[in-house]
Amino acid sequence: MSGRIYLPVLHSFENNNVFTGSFGPFRYKITPNVVMRNAKEVNNEQSSMKAEYWHGPLCYEYSDVEGEKTFVMTEPGLAQMRDWLDAQI
């Protein structure tokens, strides 16, 4: 696991929760796109998480996004997203 970026557990994204975080002036937002296999089960292979980042003191709504990338909603996808965000700092 990388040392700078904190991300919640995958279950948080499976429940359609948006997550924002920061590391110094580096800010990021992760937005899930959940696809259900049935009424109670998430289809993780079809679901995704979009990560966006920017630098500065302002929130998402008042900032210019500098980059974005979408990852599959799996544990390996979560690890890839953490590594990608770490590399953007």
MIKEDREN-337770 format. One record per residue: x, z, y of N, C-alpha, C in turn. Coordinates in steps of 0.02 Angstrom, whole numbers, padded with zeros to 5 digits, always signed. Example, Ala and Ser with C-alpha at 12.3 -4.5 7.8 and 13.67 -1.06 7.14 Angstrom:
residues 2
+00660+00390-00284+00615+00390-00225+00660+00390-00165
+00642+00354-00112+00684+00357-00053+00645+00394+00002
***
This chain:
residues 89
+00042+00000-00059+00000+00000+00000+00044+00000+00062
+00025-00037+00112+00060-00041+00175+00052+00025+00213
+00095+00034+00263+00095+00098+00297+00059+00101+00364
+00044+00045+00396+00018+00048+00464-00057+00042+00470
-00087-00002+00433-00158-00016+00439-00198+00027+00390
-00250+00060+00416-00296+00098+00374-00359+00056+00364
-00382+00051+00302-00445+00018+00286-00485+00064+00241
-00551+00065+00247-00591+00107+00202-00592+00076+00132
-00622+00112+00086-00629+00087+00018-00676+00027+00017
-00670-00014-00034-00710-00075-00040-00785-00061-00038
-00805-00004-00065-00876+00014-00068-00908+00015+00002
-00869+00033+00052-00895+00034+00121-00916-00037+00143
-00875-00087+00127-00892-00156+00144-00950-00182+00101
-00953-00160+00038-01008-00180-00006-01075-00156+00022
-01074-00102+00061-01134-00076+00092-01146-00106+00161
-01111-00161+00176-01121-00200+00237-01101-00163+00300
-01052-00119+00294-01027-00082+00352-00971-00121+00387
-00976-00128+00453-00923-00156+00494-00872-00101+00507
-00808-00118+00508-00756-00069+00520-00710-00092+00576
-00694-00047+00621-00645-00062+00673-00589-00010+00669
-00529-00031+00689-00472+00014+00689-00419-00009+00738
-00367+00031+00743-00312+00014+00789-00247+00044+00765
-00193+00016+00791-00126+00042+00781-00089+00029+00847
-00083+00081+00889-00057+00070+00956-00102+00022+00993
-00075-00030+01025-00117-00077+01062-00150-00130+01017
-00133-00130+00952-00161-00178+00905-00231-00154+00883
-00281-00197+00890-00350-00180+00872-00375-00231+00819
-00418-00207+00775-00446-00252+00725-00518-00233+00707
-00554-00284+00684-00624-00275+00664-00634-00313+00599
-00668-00282+00551-00683-00314+00488-00758-00315+00478
-00785-00376+00467-00856-00386+00459-00870-00414+00390
-00909-00379+00350-00924-00404+00282-00980-00456+00282
-00977-00500+00233-01031-00547+00219-01050-00535+00146
-01101-00495+00135-01119-00473+00067-01168-00521+00036
-01152-00543-00026-01196-00584-00066-01216-00542-00127
-01281-00535-00137-01306-00494-00192-01314-00535-00256
-01292-00505-00312-01302-00535-00378-01375-00526-00399
-01401-00467-00384-01472-00451-00394-01490-00397-00343
-01547-00366-00350-01570-00319-00298-01525-00258-00290
-01485-00242-00340-01444-00181-00337-01369-00193-00345
-01348-00254-00357-01278-00267-00374-01248-00320-00328
-01191-00303-00298-01155-00349-00254-01115-00399-00296
-01117-00462-00277-01075-00513-00308-01010-00516-00268
-00961-00478-00290-00899-00472-00252-00861-00538-00246
-00864-00579-00297-00827-00643-00295-00857-00691-00244
-00922-00684-00230-00955-00727-00181-00956-00695-00111
-00945-00630-00107-00945-00594-00044-00877-00599-00010
-00876-00589+00055-00813-00594+00092-00809-00542+00148
-00749-00536+00176-00736-00491+00232-00696-00531+00283
-00721-00535+00344-00686-00571+00397-00648-00520+00440
-00583-00529+00444-00541-00486+00486-00524-00523+00550
-00531-00489+00606-00513-00516+00672-00468-00465+00707
-00421-00490+00747-00377-00443+00783-00364-00466+00854
-00344-00418+00896-00326-00430+00965-00280-00372+00987
-00248-00381+01043-00205-00329+01072-00234-00307+01139
-00228-00244+01155-00249-00220+01220-00292-00158+01217
-00310-00132+01275-00347-00069+01278-00423-00076+01272
-00448-00138+01272-00520-00148+01275-00551-00158+01206
-00616-00145+01202-00653-00153+01139-00662-00227+01124
-00689-00240+01065-00700-00307+01040-00739-00351+01089
-00794-00323+01115-00838-00362+01159-00805-00384+01224
-00752-00350+01245-00719-00365+01309-00648-00393+01299
-00633-00415+01238-00566-00440+01223-00569-00512+01197
-00512-00545+01199-00505-00611+01169-00474-00603+01100
-00510-00624+01048-00484-00621+00980-00425-00668+00974
-00370-00643+00947-00308-00683+00941-00302-00717+00873
-00336-00691+00823-00333-00721+00757-00386-00694+00711
-00403-00732+00660-00452-00710+00611-00438-00743+00544
-00458-00709+00491-00449-00735+00424-00502-00702+00379
-00527-00739+00331-00578-00714+00285-00548-00703+00216
-00568-00648+00185-00542-00628+00120-00600-00615+00072
-00589-00627+00007-00640-00613-00043-00648-00537-00048
-00709-00514-00062-00724-00443-00063-00708-00413-00132
-00643-00408-00146-00618-00378-00207-00560-00333-00188
-00537-00291-00235-00479-00248-00222-00417-00290-00203
-00402-00345-00240-00346-00386-00218-00357-00416-00149
-00418-00436-00133-00433-00463-00066-00423-00410-00012
-00441-00348-00027-00431-00293+00020-00357-00282+00033
-00317-00284-00021-00245-00276-00014-00214-00334+00026
-00237-00395+00013-00212-00453+00051-00230-00447+00124
-00290-00422+00140-00310-00414+00209-00267-00361+00243
-00253-00305+00210-00211-00253+00238-00141-00282+00254
-00113-00319+00207-00047-00348+00217-00048-00398+00275
-00101-00439+00279-00106-00488+00333-00111-00454+00401
-00153-00403+00405-00159-00366+00468-00093-00333+00487
-00060-00302+00439+00006-00271+00452+00055-00322+00481
+00053-00383+00455+00099-00435+00479+00083-00459+00550
+00023-00446+00574+00004-00468+00641+00025-00420+00697
+00044-00359+00677+00062-00308+00727+00125-00329+00764
***
